[in-house]
Amino acid sequence: MPIDRLRAFVSTTTGIIDKAGDGATPVDAIADALADLVATDDWLPDAYARPDPDRYQQNLLHCDPLERFSVVSFVWGPGQSTPVHDHTVWGLIGVLRGAELSQAYDRDSDGRLRPAGDRSTLRPGEIERVSPDGIDIHQVANALADRASISIHVYGGNIGRIQRHVYDRETGEARPFVSAYSNSTLPNLWG
């Protein structure tokens, strides 16, 4: 697999964040770079694209040494979904293969969750954003009943170390969690 597309994305994203300095992260520029990455499906190594029959996989592809961003492949088997959750940092989701359903949630006046708009379907090459300043609570699922879907996520931190929340859809009650990575090895970006 030609991993140079991933290497170029990591280099571009690092440059964008370096240039921004301590100011606001230029998420639009990173979204453009992610759109370029997921526009071609020939670079993700098989080890980071395998579904598991029991649960979706969250494979770390790269974490910036200063933990300013991380790149993760999510692999969804048929029927798999996340719980309703938040991120607490900016995030970008780009579909590489298959399709994903995404339902955003808002809190109503009594703290309960309610769907925010219609459920959207993301197809290959499409990008969705999450942010504590906008839509941050959502649920994601594989839109396909007969095969895996894969998306590439970029987060404004090491998402495998950030305390976040899962939510009870009925009560809105939040429980803290830290997501774990599924993979035990990283791709060698530098060959």
C-alpha positions, 0 to 999 in steps of 0.5 A, spaced: 500 500 500 502 506 498 502 510 505 505 516 502 498 519 501 498 518 509 505 521 510 503 527 506 497 528 510 500 528 516 506 533 514 501 538 511 497 538 518 503 539 522 505 545 517 498 548 518 498 547 526 505 550 526 503 556 522 497 557 526 502 557 532 498 558 539 492 561 535 486 558 533 487 552 529 485 553 522 480 547 521 478 549 514 485 548 511 485 541 515 478 539 512 481 541 505 487 536 506 483 531 509 478 531 503 484 530 499 486 524 503 479 520 503 478 522 495 483 516 493 482 509 497 489 506 495 493 508 501 490 505 508 494 498 510 490 492 511 491 492 518 488 498 519 482 496 515 479 490 518 472 490 521 471 486 528 465 482 528 463 484 535 465 492 535 467 497 531 475 498 531 479 505 532 486 504 529 491 510 531 494 512 525 498 517 527 499 522 533 503 528 533 508 528 538 506 534 542 499 531 542 496 537 538 492 532 533 491 525 532 489 521 526 485 515 526 481 510 522 474 507 524 472 501 521 465 499 522 462 492 521 455 491 518 450 494 524 455 497 528 455 504 531 458 508 537 454 510 543 451 517 543 458 521 545 462 527 545 469 529 543 471 536 547 476 537 542 475 539 534 474 533 530 473 532 522 470 525 519 472 523 512 469 517 509 474 513 505 470 507 504 462 505 505 457 510 508 456 512 515 450 515 518 451 521 523 445 523 528 447 530 532 444 531 538 442 537 542 440 538 550 433 541 551 431 545 557 431 539 562 437 536 560 435 531 555 438 529 549 434 530 542 436 529 535 438 536 532 436 535 525 435 529 520 440 524 520 445 525 515 449 520 511 456 521 509 459 517 503 466 517 500 470 523 500 465 527 504 467 531 511 463 532 517 465 536 523 465 536 530 466 541 535 465 543 542 463 550 539 458 547 535 455 540 534 459 535 539 454 530 541 453 525 536 452 518 534 455 514 528 453 508 525 455 504 519 450 505 513 451 499 510 448 492 512 452 488 508 459 490 508 464 494 512 465 502 512 471 506 514 472 513 516 478 517 517 478 521 523 482 527 525 482 530 532 485 536 536 488 532 541 490 525 542 483 522 542 485 516 546 487 520 552 482 525 552 476 524 557 470 525 554 462 523 555 457 517 553 450 519 554 444 516 556 439 518 550 433 518 554 435 521 560 441 525 558 446 523 563 453 523 562 458 518 564 466 520 563 470 515 558 477 515 555 476 511 548 482 506 547 485 504 540 484 497 537 491 497 534 497 495 538 502 497 532 502 504 528 504 504 521 511 506 519 509 513 515 517 514 514 518 507 510 
